[in-house]
C-alpha cells in the first residue's frame, strides 16, 4: 500500500483559488475513476509501476508511448546511462557537459537517445523518492538513540534523495522538450469535451457552462505550445505580440494526455468572462517572440 502523508493535492478544491480538480473529470478520469475517490491514495497503490511527483501524474501513458518509439537500442542505452549519471550527480554532469549526446548524432539515433533518457528519468524520480524515504526513516528511528547523529545522516540522505528526484523531473522535462523539437511527442492531446460548447462529434464529457469555450484551432495551438518553466504539467501558446498578446494554457490530465485549459481572453458560451489572469502567465512565456 502507498499513501500520501497529506491530502492528495487534487482532492482539495476551492473554486476561488484552484483551476484543477477531480470533480470535472479532467485528471485520470476525475471522480468517475474510483481510484481518485480516496484523498490519500498514492499512484493507485502501485508505486512500483507508477510515479507521481506532485499528485497529478503517474507517467504510465508516457512510458508506454516512449517504449514504442525507440528504434536504436545502443543510443537509448546511452541516453539512459546519461540520465542516471545526471540524476545521481544532481545535475552536475550536465553542467560539466559529461552527460550530453555525441555531437553529430543522426536524428533517428538522437530520438532513441532521448527516449532512453526520458524513460530513465522517470525511473530516477522514483529512485530519488525511495532514497529520500529511507533517509527519513533513518532520521526518525535512530536520531534519538545516537544523540542526533542518525538524524543528521538520515536528513542528509533524505535531502539527497529529494535532489535526485528533482534532477530527474528537470531532466525529463528537457528530454521531452528535445523529443518534441525532433518531431516526436510521446504525450497525447485530447478534447475531453468540458470546454467544447459546439462539439462536432460526441465527447466523453458534456460542455460545462462554467468553462470558457474551446477555440476552433485548439489542436494547432497545442502543437505550438511550450512547457511552463516551473510546472511540468502546464504548457502555453502565445498568439500575437505586446498589448494584443493572447495566452492559451494547456494542462496534463496527469496520465500523459493534454487538454486546452483556458486563455487570457476566455469566455463562457453565455458570454461571461472566464479569463486566465495575466499574473498567472510566466514572464518567460510573455517574453517569447
Secondary structure, 3 states (H helix, E strand, C coil): CCECCCCCCCCCCCCCCCCCCCCCCCCCCHHHCHHHCCCCECHHHCCCCCCCCCCCCCCHHHHHHHHHHCCCHHHHHHHHHHHHHHHHCCCHHHHCCCCCCCCCCCHHHHHHHHHHHHHHHHHHHHHHHHHHHHHHHHHHHHCCCCCCHHHHHHHHHHHHHHHHHHHHHHHHHHHHHHHHHCCCCCCEECCCCCCCCCCCCCCCCCCCCCCCCCCCCHHHHHHCCEECCCCCCEEEEEECCHHHCEEEEEEECCCCEEEEEEECCCECCCCCECCCCHHHCCHHHHCCC
